[in-house]
Amino acid sequence: MRKYAVVLLMTLALLIAVGGAVLAQDVTLEFQQWWEPELPEGAFRALMDEFEAQNPGITVELISGPYSTTRDQIVAGAATGTMADVVGLDGAWVNDFVQQGSLADLSALMSAAMFDDSELAAQIQLNGSTYMIPVVNFVYPVFVNLDLMEAAGIEAAPMTRAEFADAAAQLTDTANNVYGWVLPLSLEQPNGIQNDVMSWVWASGGSMMADGLPNLVDNEDVSSAIEFIKGLYDAGVIAPGAFTMREQDKVEEFTNGRVGMMVDSLAHINLIRERNPELNFAITALPATEGYDGPRGLPYASWGIGVAENSEHQEEAWKLVEFLMSADINTQLSSIANAFPGNVNSTPDFVETDELFAAAFEVFQTGYLANEFTGLPVAENLMREFDEEFQLYLDGDSSLEDFLANAQEAWMSHFE
């Protein structure tokens, strides 16, 4: 009798253990990002289906939306402790989220999974720990409407600031609502300061920082770029509505043929082609100052990924991150996203199959990636504070010296 009792207890223990294992594997991961809408329809879901097939018991629920909406929702989730298990990240958000304790330490998750991080092209770290991994990287070259250029008699894309200003003037036709350049300066979404303003500084090898601190005052790199943009604004060659324009508005203006040139992410090439298949456009490097012959800084942004500190499924969440960073999957994702991969062993196929991306790759090879906002404290606030002063300067309500001094003072308050 005792023998049967022991067997029964052992059987019950086994059933409990097995049942517990099944329950432990029955996990739904929420993955919030803006990537899916920017990829060919169904492409990202297909990758998630492949992940689920490789990891029985784990389901991925995609929470997808435009960049600005996703950002607002992730920020709200970080503040309330309700962030999705896995989140798409912009490098400008990382410092804030880490200070809030919203992001899990990926270094610890990598260590627990015995993951070899040498295959990662980059890691965004604070205090020695990784909190974001760039999955794919998008450079921000200049998009040029070739038909508008031909109609304006412009034979080649501008390579210097002076050539850019001349081209913008020739392209501008206010009677037909066409302008040379588009500049998004929305305070709600101030990443135009990063992508469309400071990019002129980096294109000529300049910097807005010195010894890890803001350096806006008496900085010729910054002041010359700002004065250049002011000249374009005063000449009336920038599309109207700049102060409230967001990145998606900028893309729409270019896609509809109302703008001759824009600085934009390679991520939007597919979107532009889908919305206006007849648009004839090219890719070129951001113009540099006259006489500059060094490598050109190329603004970039990443589809970064992180795991929420509040997630109850961090181990499973890391499996999804590891899946996306594997050489084969990262090759697939970077290829369909038309981006540069986050795995050093991945090679996207678009370089040999698409002339626009081949041109972007050439720009990338001859320059260097530059984005000084990544990892800075309250990076988005820095952009917004600069933006507020910049708008006053463009409107003629502030001098260049006062504008830069005020921006410098506002920035320094976050570094003390």
VEXVEXBA-736762 format. One record per residue (C-alpha): residue number from 0; z, y, x. Coordinates in pm, 1 decimal, decimal comma. Last residue first. Layout:
+-----+----------+----------+----------+
!  nr !        Z !        Y !        X !
+-----+----------+----------+----------+
! NUM !        Z !        Y !        X !
...
+-----+----------+----------+----------+
END
This chain:
+-----+----------+----------+----------+
!  nr !        Z !        Y !        X !
+-----+----------+----------+----------+
! 415 !  -1350,2 !   6985,3 !   2457,8 !
! 414 !  -1696,2 !   6838,8 !   2401,0 !
! 413 !  -1728,9 !   6912,0 !   2029,6 !
! 412 !  -1636,0 !   7280,8 !   2066,0 !
! 411 !  -1900,4 !   7304,0 !   2336,9 !
! 410 !  -2177,1 !   7263,0 !   2081,9 !
! 409 !  -2075,9 !   7560,3 !   1868,7 !
! 408 !  -2040,8 !   7782,7 !   2175,7 !
! 407 !  -2380,9 !   7674,2 !   2309,2 !
! 406 !  -2545,3 !   7737,1 !   1973,2 !
! 405 !  -2395,9 !   8085,2 !   1957,2 !
! 404 !  -2506,1 !   8165,7 !   2311,9 !
! 403 !  -2854,9 !   8025,9 !   2247,3 !
! 402 !  -2906,8 !   8236,0 !   1934,6 !
! 401 !  -2744,9 !   8546,7 !   2083,3 !
! 400 !  -2977,3 !   8537,8 !   2386,2 !
! 399 !  -3288,2 !   8465,9 !   2180,3 !
! 398 !  -3206,9 !   8754,9 !   1949,6 !
! 397 !  -3100,9 !   8698,9 !   1591,2 !
! 396 !  -3225,1 !   8795,3 !   1244,4 !
! 395 !  -3594,2 !   8770,3 !   1334,5 !
! 394 !  -3664,3 !   8482,6 !   1096,3 !
! 393 !  -3727,1 !   8248,2 !   1389,8 !
! 392 !  -3392,6 !   8344,7 !   1541,5 !
! 391 !  -3202,1 !   8291,2 !   1218,4 !
! 390 !  -3371,6 !   7953,8 !   1178,2 !
! 389 !  -3274,1 !   7858,9 !   1532,4 !
! 388 !  -2908,1 !   7941,0 !   1470,2 !
! 387 !  -2889,8 !   7700,5 !   1177,2 !
! 386 !  -3097,2 !   7439,0 !   1359,7 !
! 385 !  -2868,1 !   7439,2 !   1662,8 !
! 384 !  -2571,7 !   7371,0 !   1438,0 !
! 383 !  -2769,6 !   7100,7 !   1254,3 !
! 382 !  -2879,3 !   6928,8 !   1573,1 !
! 381 !  -2526,8 !   6928,4 !   1711,0 !
! 380 !  -2401,7 !   6799,9 !   1375,8 !
! 379 !  -2644,8 !   6509,7 !   1405,4 !
! 378 !  -2515,4 !   6430,0 !   1751,2 !
! 377 !  -2150,8 !   6424,9 !   1642,8 !
! 376 !  -2058,7 !   6318,2 !   1997,9 !
! 375 !  -2361,0 !   6244,9 !   2217,8 !
! 374 !  -2481,4 !   5882,9 !   2233,0 !
! 373 !  -2849,7 !   5961,0 !   2185,0 !
! 372 !  -2900,4 !   6337,3 !   2174,1 !
! 371 !  -3066,0 !   6347,4 !   2516,8 !
! 370 !  -3379,4 !   6169,4 !   2398,8 !
! 369 !  -3638,3 !   6108,9 !   2670,1 !
! 368 !  -3850,2 !   5801,8 !   2736,9 !
! 367 !  -4067,2 !   5840,0 !   3045,2 !
! 366 !  -4430,4 !   5925,7 !   3108,6 !
! 365 !  -4747,1 !   5759,1 !   3237,7 !
! 364 !  -4677,6 !   5422,3 !   3077,7 !
! 363 !  -4576,9 !   5573,4 !   2743,0 !
! 362 !  -4890,9 !   5786,5 !   2716,1 !
! 361 !  -5094,3 !   5475,2 !   2799,7 !
! 360 !  -4906,4 !   5281,7 !   2531,6 !
! 359 !  -4982,8 !   5555,1 !   2281,5 !
! 358 !  -5353,2 !   5528,8 !   2363,5 !
! 357 !  -5341,4 !   5150,3 !   2322,0 !
! 356 !  -5159,4 !   5209,7 !   1996,6 !
! 355 !  -5444,4 !   5419,8 !   1865,6 !
! 354 !  -5705,4 !   5180,5 !   2006,1 !
! 353 !  -5568,8 !   4878,3 !   1823,9 !
! 352 !  -5615,7 !   4515,8 !   1937,6 !
! 351 !  -5513,7 !   4508,4 !   2301,6 !
! 350 !  -5194,0 !   4714,8 !   2280,1 !
! 349 !  -5126,5 !   4576,8 !   1933,1 !
! 348 !  -5016,5 !   4234,3 !   2060,1 !
! 347 !  -4658,7 !   4326,7 !   2136,7 !
! 346 !  -4513,4 !   4176,8 !   2455,3 !
! 345 !  -4158,4 !   4043,1 !   2449,4 !
! 344 !  -3963,9 !   3934,0 !   2757,9 !
! 343 !  -3779,1 !   4263,6 !   2796,8 !
! 342 !  -3650,0 !   4233,9 !   2440,5 !
! 341 !  -3627,2 !   4565,5 !   2256,2 !
! 340 !  -4001,4 !   4578,5 !   2196,6 !
! 339 !  -4226,5 !   4887,4 !   2193,2 !
! 338 !  -4346,8 !   4971,0 !   1845,7 !
! 337 !  -4641,1 !   4895,0 !   1620,8 !
! 336 !  -4404,5 !   4769,6 !   1350,3 !
! 335 !  -4608,1 !   4449,6 !   1302,2 !
! 334 !  -4620,8 !   4395,8 !   1679,1 !
! 333 !  -4260,5 !   4499,3 !   1747,7 !
! 332 !  -4142,8 !   4254,7 !   1481,4 !
! 331 !  -4350,1 !   3960,5 !   1603,4 !
! 330 !  -4260,4 !   4015,7 !   1967,8 !
! 329 !  -3895,7 !   4053,5 !   1872,2 !
! 328 !  -3919,3 !   3722,5 !   1684,8 !
! 327 !  -4058,3 !   3541,6 !   1989,0 !
! 326 !  -3830,9 !   3700,4 !   2250,1 !
! 325 !  -3507,5 !   3668,4 !   2052,6 !
! 324 !  -3362,8 !   4008,1 !   1955,6 !
! 323 !  -3412,3 !   3962,3 !   1581,2 !
! 322 !  -3245,3 !   3620,9 !   1590,9 !
! 321 !  -2954,9 !   3750,1 !   1799,5 !
! 320 !  -2890,5 !   4024,6 !   1545,0 !
! 319 !  -2900,2 !   3769,8 !   1261,3 !
! 318 !  -2664,4 !   3537,8 !   1447,0 !
! 317 !  -2436,6 !   3837,8 !   1507,8 !
! 316 !  -2403,4 !   3882,8 !   1133,1 !
! 315 !  -2301,4 !   3519,2 !   1098,9 !
! 314 !  -2015,7 !   3573,4 !   1343,8 !
! 313 !  -1930,4 !   3908,6 !   1187,2 !
! 312 !  -1893,9 !   3765,8 !    838,3 !
! 311 !  -1596,7 !   3951,5 !    689,6 !
! 310 !  -1767,3 !   4281,5 !    768,5 !
! 309 !  -1533,5 !   4582,0 !    794,4 !
! 308 !  -1626,8 !   4642,4 !   1159,4 !
! 307 !  -1989,4 !   4662,8 !   1050,9 !
! 306 !  -2250,8 !   4509,0 !   1279,3 !
! 305 !  -2513,8 !   4716,2 !   1454,2 !
! 304 !  -2889,9 !   4747,9 !   1489,1 !
! 303 !  -3111,4 !   5016,0 !   1634,3 !
! 302 !  -3458,5 !   5094,2 !   1512,5 !
! 301 !  -3511,9 !   5328,6 !   1796,0 !
! 300 !  -3626,8 !   5684,6 !   1840,9 !
! 299 !  -3840,0 !   5840,1 !   2108,0 !
! 298 !  -3928,8 !   6169,7 !   2266,1 !
! 297 !  -4162,5 !   6132,7 !   2564,4 !
! 296 !  -4070,2 !   6315,5 !   2880,2 !
! 295 !  -4380,8 !   6385,6 !   3077,7 !
! 294 !  -4419,1 !   6266,2 !   3435,0 !
! 293 !  -4483,6 !   6551,0 !   3679,9 !
! 292 !  -4783,7 !   6784,5 !   3686,2 !
! 291 !  -4639,4 !   7105,2 !   3543,2 !
! 290 !  -4871,0 !   7397,1 !   3618,4 !
! 289 !  -4881,9 !   7528,9 !   3262,5 !
! 288 !  -4596,5 !   7390,0 !   3057,0 !
! 287 !  -4647,4 !   7049,4 !   2901,2 !
! 286 !  -4837,2 !   6927,7 !   2594,9 !
! 285 !  -4698,5 !   6624,7 !   2409,0 !
! 284 !  -4915,6 !   6325,6 !   2490,5 !
! 283 !  -5205,6 !   6219,2 !   2270,1 !
! 282 !  -5278,8 !   6006,6 !   1963,5 !
! 281 !  -5590,3 !   6029,7 !   1745,4 !
! 280 !  -5686,0 !   6091,0 !   1384,3 !
! 279 !  -5965,2 !   6027,8 !   1135,9 !
! 278 !  -5816,7 !   6008,4 !    786,6 !
! 277 !  -6033,9 !   5791,6 !    561,1 !
! 276 !  -5767,0 !   5525,1 !    500,6 !
! 275 !  -5532,6 !   5789,4 !    356,4 !
! 274 !  -5214,0 !   5638,1 !    215,3 !
! 273 !  -5239,1 !   5306,0 !    395,4 !
! 272 !  -5355,4 !   5457,7 !    722,4 !
! 271 !  -5073,2 !   5711,4 !    718,2 !
! 270 !  -4812,8 !   5442,8 !    644,5 !
! 269 !  -4950,2 !   5217,5 !    917,3 !
! 268 !  -4929,7 !   5501,5 !   1169,3 !
! 267 !  -4580,6 !   5603,4 !   1058,8 !
! 266 !  -4382,1 !   5390,0 !   1303,3 !
! 265 !  -4569,2 !   5557,4 !   1588,1 !
! 264 !  -4327,5 !   5844,1 !   1535,6 !
! 263 !  -4441,5 !   6202,4 !   1499,3 !
! 262 !  -4527,1 !   6531,9 !   1664,4 !
! 261 !  -4784,5 !   6698,9 !   1440,5 !
! 260 !  -5133,3 !   6844,3 !   1467,1 !
! 259 !  -5409,7 !   6963,8 !   1233,5 !
! 258 !  -5208,6 !   6998,1 !    915,3 !
! 257 !  -5328,7 !   6998,0 !    552,6 !
! 256 !  -5522,2 !   6672,1 !    584,6 !
! 255 !  -5321,5 !   6480,1 !    325,5 !
! 254 !  -5168,6 !   6251,9 !    587,8 !
! 253 !  -5060,8 !   6551,2 !    797,1 !
! 252 !  -4875,4 !   6718,7 !    510,3 !
! 251 !  -4725,1 !   6385,6 !    400,6 !
! 250 !  -4597,8 !   6315,1 !    750,8 !
! 249 !  -4422,7 !   6650,9 !    760,6 !
! 248 !  -4265,2 !   6590,2 !    420,9 !
! 247 !  -4129,9 !   6255,6 !    545,4 !
! 246 !  -3972,2 !   6433,7 !    842,4 !
! 245 !  -3798,8 !   6692,3 !    627,2 !
! 244 !  -3910,9 !   7046,9 !    539,2 !
! 243 !  -3654,7 !   7298,2 !    416,6 !
! 242 !  -3682,9 !   7557,2 !    694,9 !
! 241 !  -4048,2 !   7472,6 !    767,3 !
! 240 !  -4169,4 !   7573,7 !    420,9 !
! 239 !  -4510,2 !   7700,3 !    530,6 !
! 238 !  -4717,3 !   7507,0 !    789,0 !
! 237 !  -4697,7 !   7658,1 !   1137,8 !
! 236 !  -4993,6 !   7870,8 !   1251,1 !
! 235 !  -4851,1 !   8200,9 !   1125,5 !
! 234 !  -4862,3 !   8373,5 !   1464,4 !
! 233 !  -4490,1 !   8450,0 !   1437,5 !
! 232 !  -4411,8 !   8079,2 !   1407,5 !
! 231 !  -4635,4 !   7984,7 !   1700,0 !
! 230 !  -4473,3 !   8252,2 !   1917,7 !
! 229 !  -4127,8 !   8134,6 !   1812,0 !
! 228 !  -4225,0 !   7784,4 !   1922,5 !
! 227 !  -4312,7 !   7915,0 !   2268,9 !
! 226 !  -3995,6 !   8122,8 !   2285,1 !
! 225 !  -3791,1 !   7810,6 !   2215,2 !
! 224 !  -3970,9 !   7610,2 !   2483,1 !
! 223 !  -3925,3 !   7888,3 !   2738,8 !
! 222 !  -3555,1 !   7924,0 !   2650,5 !
! 221 !  -3479,3 !   7553,0 !   2690,7 !
! 220 !  -3635,0 !   7489,2 !   3031,1 !
! 219 !  -3535,6 !   7836,0 !   3149,1 !
! 218 !  -3166,4 !   7759,2 !   3096,5 !
! 217 !  -2965,8 !   8081,3 !   3102,0 !
! 216 !  -2764,1 !   7953,5 !   2804,3 !
! 215 !  -2842,5 !   7610,3 !   2660,6 !
! 214 !  -2655,9 !   7377,0 !   2895,0 !
! 213 !  -2450,8 !   7134,6 !   2688,9 !
! 212 !  -2225,1 !   6907,5 !   2896,8 !
! 211 !  -2281,1 !   6575,3 !   3075,3 !
! 210 !  -2325,0 !   6732,7 !   3417,5 !
! 209 !  -2594,1 !   6965,5 !   3282,0 !
! 208 !  -2765,1 !   6919,8 !   2944,8 !
! 207 !  -3063,5 !   7067,9 !   2758,5 !
! 206 !  -3304,8 !   6912,7 !   3007,2 !
! 205 !  -3654,6 !   6974,5 !   3140,0 !
! 204 !  -3923,0 !   6732,6 !   3262,8 !
! 203 !  -4207,5 !   6921,8 !   3098,5 !
! 202 !  -4220,0 !   6702,7 !   2788,4 !
! 201 !  -3838,9 !   6707,5 !   2773,7 !
! 200 !  -3824,2 !   7074,0 !   2675,0 !
! 199 !  -4104,5 !   7044,1 !   2419,2 !
! 198 !  -3925,4 !   6738,1 !   2273,3 !
! 197 !  -3629,7 !   6967,8 !   2213,3 !
! 196 !  -3813,1 !   7111,6 !   1912,9 !
! 195 !  -4006,9 !   6846,1 !   1719,5 !
! 194 !  -3813,8 !   6522,9 !   1768,6 !
! 193 !  -3455,9 !   6632,0 !   1834,2 !
! 192 !  -3449,7 !   6956,2 !   1639,4 !
! 191 !  -3656,2 !   6786,6 !   1367,9 !
! 190 !  -3364,3 !   6546,4 !   1334,2 !
! 189 !  -3198,7 !   6804,6 !   1108,9 !
! 188 !  -3202,2 !   6610,5 !    779,3 !
! 187 !  -3009,2 !   6827,7 !    534,7 !
! 186 !  -3061,4 !   7129,1 !    758,9 !
! 185 !  -3435,6 !   7083,3 !    712,6 !
! 184 !  -3628,9 !   7208,6 !   1013,6 !
! 183 !  -3955,8 !   7013,7 !    990,1 !
! 182 !  -4230,9 !   7180,5 !   1200,0 !
! 181 !  -4599,9 !   7134,0 !   1117,3 !
! 180 !  -4885,5 !   7253,4 !   1337,3 !
! 179 !  -5230,8 !   7407,2 !   1304,7 !
! 178 !  -5232,7 !   7493,6 !    938,5 !
! 177 !  -5460,8 !   7422,5 !    642,3 !
! 176 !  -5404,5 !   7580,0 !    300,6 !
! 175 !  -5776,0 !   7643,8 !    239,7 !
! 174 !  -5752,1 !   8022,3 !    262,3 !
! 173 !  -5483,6 !   7978,2 !    527,6 !
! 172 !  -5725,7 !   7820,7 !    773,8 !
! 171 !  -5527,4 !   7732,6 !   1084,9 !
! 170 !  -5711,4 !   7495,8 !   1318,2 !
! 169 !  -5823,9 !   7770,4 !   1556,7 !
! 168 !  -5471,0 !   7911,1 !   1584,3 !
! 167 !  -5318,8 !   7567,6 !   1643,5 !
! 166 !  -5583,4 !   7496,9 !   1909,0 !
! 165 !  -5501,2 !   7817,5 !   2095,9 !
! 164 !  -5128,0 !   7746,5 !   2082,7 !
! 163 !  -5184,6 !   7389,0 !   2201,0 !
! 162 !  -5407,6 !   7504,6 !   2487,4 !
! 161 !  -5136,8 !   7746,2 !   2599,5 !
! 160 !  -4872,0 !   7474,6 !   2573,5 !
! 159 !  -5077,5 !   7241,2 !   2789,7 !
! 158 !  -5268,6 !   6918,3 !   2718,2 !
! 157 !  -5451,6 !   7018,6 !   2400,6 !
! 156 !  -5675,1 !   6754,4 !   2239,3 !
! 155 !  -6039,2 !   6798,9 !   2334,2 !
! 154 !  -6354,2 !   6964,3 !   2196,6 !
! 153 !  -6206,8 !   7213,2 !   1953,5 !
! 152 !  -6488,7 !   7363,9 !   1742,9 !
! 151 !  -6273,9 !   7415,8 !   1433,1 !
! 150 !  -6470,0 !   7156,8 !   1234,7 !
! 149 !  -6430,7 !   6911,6 !   1522,4 !
! 148 !  -6056,1 !   6970,0 !   1533,9 !
! 147 !  -6025,2 !   6926,0 !   1158,7 !
! 146 !  -6214,7 !   6597,0 !   1180,9 !
! 145 !  -6004,1 !   6477,9 !   1475,2 !
! 144 !  -5665,1 !   6530,1 !   1305,6 !
! 143 !  -5426,4 !   6505,8 !   1601,4 !
! 142 !  -5100,1 !   6311,8 !   1618,7 !
! 141 !  -4879,2 !   6412,6 !   1913,4 !
! 140 !  -4651,4 !   6152,4 !   2070,6 !
! 139 !  -4312,8 !   6038,5 !   1935,9 !
! 138 !  -4228,5 !   5699,9 !   2087,4 !
! 137 !  -4089,5 !   5424,2 !   1873,3 !
! 136 !  -3851,6 !   5163,4 !   2010,0 !
! 135 !  -3772,3 !   4819,5 !   1867,1 !
! 134 !  -3444,1 !   4633,7 !   1828,0 !
! 133 !  -3235,4 !   4897,9 !   2003,6 !
! 132 !  -2886,8 !   4742,1 !   2030,3 !
! 131 !  -2590,8 !   4939,8 !   1901,5 !
! 130 !  -2215,6 !   4918,5 !   1957,9 !
! 129 !  -2196,3 !   4800,8 !   2318,3 !
! 128 !  -1865,8 !   4844,9 !   2500,8 !
! 127 !  -1791,0 !   5031,0 !   2823,0 !
! 126 !  -1629,7 !   5333,9 !   2664,0 !
! 125 !  -1936,3 !   5391,2 !   2450,1 !
! 124 !  -2251,9 !   5185,6 !   2482,5 !
! 123 !  -2605,1 !   5189,1 !   2344,2 !
! 122 !  -2779,2 !   4883,6 !   2486,9 !
! 121 !  -3129,5 !   4866,4 !   2629,9 !
! 120 !  -3415,6 !   4629,4 !   2716,5 !
! 119 !  -3205,6 !   4328,0 !   2616,9 !
! 118 !  -3300,6 !   4010,7 !   2806,1 !
! 117 !  -3005,3 !   4049,1 !   3043,8 !
! 116 !  -2771,1 !   4023,1 !   2743,2 !
! 115 !  -2725,9 !   3648,2 !   2780,5 !
! 114 !  -2533,0 !   3545,6 !   2467,1 !
! 113 !  -2223,0 !   3328,3 !   2507,3 !
! 112 !  -2158,7 !   3363,0 !   2131,2 !
! 111 !  -1805,0 !   3491,8 !   2192,1 !
! 110 !  -1935,3 !   3718,8 !   2468,0 !
! 109 !  -2207,9 !   3861,8 !   2248,4 !
! 108 !  -1957,6 !   3928,1 !   1970,1 !
! 107 !  -1720,3 !   4100,9 !   2214,2 !
! 106 !  -2000,0 !   4315,2 !   2355,4 !
! 105 !  -2109,1 !   4391,1 !   1999,6 !
! 104 !  -1783,2 !   4573,0 !   1929,7 !
! 103 !  -1791,9 !   4617,6 !   1552,7 !
! 102 !  -1885,3 !   4953,9 !   1404,3 !
! 101 !  -1681,2 !   5161,0 !   1157,9 !
! 100 !  -1391,6 !   5263,3 !   1381,3 !
!  99 !  -1438,9 !   5626,3 !   1282,0 !
!  98 !  -1491,5 !   5726,1 !   1646,7 !
!  97 !  -1744,8 !   5443,9 !   1674,6 !
!  96 !  -1929,4 !   5572,2 !   1368,5 !
!  95 !  -1950,8 !   5924,5 !   1509,1 !
!  94 !  -2074,4 !   5808,8 !   1849,5 !
!  93 !  -2338,0 !   5583,8 !   1694,6 !
!  92 !  -2510,4 !   5822,6 !   1456,6 !
!  91 !  -2758,0 !   5981,5 !   1700,0 !
!  90 !  -2869,9 !   5637,5 !   1817,1 !
!  89 !  -3016,4 !   5572,9 !   1471,9 !
!  88 !  -2878,5 !   5255,8 !   1322,2 !
!  87 !  -2992,8 !   4976,5 !   1092,1 !
!  86 !  -2690,4 !   4805,0 !    949,5 !
!  85 !  -2553,2 !   4452,7 !    930,7 !
!  84 !  -2253,0 !   4361,7 !    715,1 !
!  83 !  -2310,2 !   4658,2 !    482,2 !
!  82 !  -2062,1 !   4944,4 !    515,5 !
!  81 !  -1780,6 !   4959,0 !    262,2 !
!  80 !  -1507,0 !   5105,3 !    479,9 !
!  79 !  -1510,1 !   5434,5 !    290,8 !
!  78 !  -1633,4 !   5669,2 !    564,8 !
!  77 !  -1870,0 !   5414,7 !    717,7 !
!  76 !  -2013,1 !   5331,0 !    375,7 !
!  75 !  -2080,7 !   5698,6 !    305,7 !
!  74 !  -2257,6 !   5734,4 !    640,9 !
!  73 !  -2456,5 !   5419,6 !    565,3 !
!  72 !  -2561,4 !   5556,2 !    226,2 !
!  71 !  -2663,8 !   5894,7 !    363,4 !
!  70 !  -2864,3 !   5734,9 !    645,5 !
!  69 !  -3038,1 !   5498,1 !    406,7 !
!  68 !  -3143,2 !   5786,8 !    184,4 !
!  67 !  -3279,6 !   5984,5 !    479,8 !
!  66 !  -3464,1 !   5688,5 !    631,9 !
!  65 !  -3626,6 !   5572,1 !    308,4 !
!  64 !  -3482,4 !   5264,4 !    137,7 !
!  63 !  -3393,2 !   4900,6 !    189,6 !
!  62 !  -3089,9 !   4687,4 !    114,9 !
!  61 !  -3203,5 !   4341,7 !    224,7 !
!  60 !  -2987,9 !   4049,7 !    113,5 !
!  59 !  -2985,3 !   3785,0 !    384,0 !
!  58 !  -2868,4 !   3434,1 !    294,0 !
!  57 !  -2675,8 !   3207,8 !    530,9 !
!  56 !  -2611,3 !   2847,0 !    424,3 !
!  55 !  -2890,3 !   2700,2 !    632,3 !
!  54 !  -2957,0 !   2903,5 !    948,8 !
!  53 !  -3309,2 !   2833,1 !   1076,7 !
!  52 !  -3458,1 !   2852,7 !    726,3 !
!  51 !  -3253,6 !   3167,6 !    659,6 !
!  50 !  -3393,8 !   3329,9 !    973,0 !
!  49 !  -3749,3 !   3243,7 !    870,3 !
!  48 !  -3688,1 !   3390,8 !    527,0 !
!  47 !  -3558,6 !   3706,5 !    696,4 !
!  46 !  -3879,5 !   3727,5 !    898,5 !
!  45 !  -4084,5 !   3692,2 !    579,9 !
!  44 !  -3879,6 !   3967,9 !    417,4 !
!  43 !  -3984,4 !   4194,0 !    702,1 !
!  42 !  -4355,4 !   4131,0 !    648,4 !
!  41 !  -4356,6 !   4142,1 !    266,4 !
!  40 !  -4545,9 !   4469,3 !    245,1 !
!  39 !  -4656,3 !   4595,1 !    586,4 !
!  38 !  -4364,2 !   4773,6 !    756,4 !
!  37 !  -4223,0 !   5121,4 !    690,0 !
!  36 !  -4055,1 !   5019,3 !    363,1 !
!  35 !  -3874,7 !   4729,8 !    541,9 !
!  34 !  -3736,2 !   4941,3 !    824,8 !
!  33 !  -3503,9 !   5179,7 !    638,9 !
!  32 !  -3199,8 !   4957,0 !    686,3 !
!  31 !  -2908,2 !   4788,5 !    510,6 !
!  30 !  -2854,7 !   4418,3 !    576,4 !
!  29 !  -2606,3 !   4254,6 !    339,7 !
!  28 !  -2524,8 !   3906,1 !    460,7 !
!  27 !  -2462,6 !   3635,0 !    203,1 !
!  26 !  -2255,6 !   3343,4 !    326,6 !
!  25 !  -2222,6 !   2981,5 !    217,1 !
!  24 !  -2151,9 !   2847,8 !    565,5 !
!  23 !  -1774,3 !   2875,7 !    531,6 !
!  22 !  -1792,3 !   2716,0 !    187,5 !
!  21 !  -1973,4 !   2417,3 !    328,9 !
!  20 !  -1727,4 !   2391,0 !    612,9 !
!  19 !  -1434,8 !   2409,9 !    370,8 !
!  18 !  -1584,2 !   2133,9 !    163,4 !
!  17 !  -1624,2 !   1921,7 !    472,5 !
!  16 !  -1265,3 !   1985,1 !    576,0 !
!  15 !  -1133,3 !   1928,8 !    227,2 !
!  14 !  -1335,9 !   1610,1 !    195,7 !
!  13 !  -1209,6 !   1489,8 !    532,7 !
!  12 !   -849,7 !   1564,3 !    442,3 !
!  11 !   -892,2 !   1380,5 !    112,9 !
!  10 !  -1036,1 !   1080,3 !    295,8 !
!   9 !   -753,0 !   1081,7 !    548,2 !
!   8 !   -498,4 !   1099,9 !    268,1 !
!   7 !   -663,5 !    811,8 !     86,1 !
!   6 !   -679,9 !    602,0 !    404,3 !
!   5 !   -311,2 !    668,1 !    468,1 !
!   4 !   -224,9 !    577,8 !    109,1 !
!   3 !   -430,5 !    259,8 !    132,7 !
!   2 !   -243,2 !    152,1 !    445,5 !
!   1 !     93,1 !    234,0 !    283,1 !
!   0 !      0,0 !      0,0 !      0,0 !
+-----+----------+----------+----------+
END
